[in-house]
Amino acid sequence: METELPPHAGDALSVVDMHTGGEPLRIIRGGYPETQVNIHCPCGLVRAFVEYSHGRTGAVRFLSVPAFAFATGVTVTVEGFGEVTVDISYGGAFYAFVDAQRFGLDVTASRSRDLVDAATAVTSAVKSQVKLHHPTSDDLAFLYGTILTDGKDDYSSEPTANICVFAEAQVDRSPTGSGVTARVALQYHKGLIQLNQRRTFQSGATGSRFTGKAVEEVECGDFKAVVVEVAGRAFYTGVSCFVQEPDDELTHGFLLK
Ligand SMILES: O=C(O)[C@H]1NCC[C@@H]1O
């Protein structure tokens, strides 16, 4: 079976299995109070941490790859909507950000179909009119989706909602790991939040929540970037079991010529 990996796989938090054998929720080499899980995503190393106590997993968080605002206030011509001004930010994947109000929509109340149509039109406009660049890999230089927001980017202890429409017009059920990372990098770039100032992000689709904060300034090529910590809850939804038989000749991998 072939699987196409998303560049960031923020959802990998929900597949931090560390499980083997027939006993559910059993952790192998669980650390206390957190177990670190290094996830090698196409965008780079994402360090995840899972709370573990009395045989149960709890909250999870990850430290992102360097995240940066790529461009702000970029005007594109969007089919059916005319000129739309977007921000573009990278958090393991590139996203365009627009306040849903620009389309007369509300990320928590409008019909998903209308939100998806607007976001998809923006994605297609940005893809055809803006050339993206990633300092470390050409493979990462593509727009993964558009995130419509409630426009509440100024710091507040109240949650801010967004809806992420990514890949082939898919709607994320969470506020989006790589999307929250990109949004925090954008807010930090604009001076709207400080280092270690935590915000809560809510999915316009389901109401599920993540928190996000910039924890460290780093460089990514010419971009001033930040490492972002995203935290939330994850639940087991399935178990995969891999085995290695001693006489499997390909078990250590192979190279294609
Ligand atoms: O949370 C994430 O980063 C993933 N979920 C949808 C878009 C990404 O693949």
The ligand as a MOL file (V3000), in Angstrom:
LIG
                    3D

  0  0  0     0  0            999 V3000
M  V30 BEGIN CTAB
M  V30 COUNTS 9 9 0 0 0
M  V30 BEGIN ATOM
M  V30 1 O -2.6160 19.0710 11.8010 0
M  V30 2 C -1.9330 18.9590 10.7720 0
M  V30 3 O -0.8830 19.5730 10.6460 0
M  V30 4 C -2.4200 18.0470 9.6740 0
M  V30 5 N -3.8890 17.9730 9.6860 0
M  V30 6 C -4.4090 18.4820 8.4400 0
M  V30 7 C -3.3160 19.2360 7.8150 0
M  V30 8 C -2.0760 18.5550 8.3170 0
M  V30 9 O -1.8050 17.4440 7.4980 0
M  V30 END ATOM
M  V30 BEGIN BOND
M  V30 1 2 1 2
M  V30 2 1 2 3
M  V30 3 1 2 4
M  V30 4 1 4 5
M  V30 5 1 4 8
M  V30 6 1 5 6
M  V30 7 1 6 7
M  V30 8 1 7 8
M  V30 9 1 8 9
M  V30 END BOND
M  V30 END CTAB
M  END
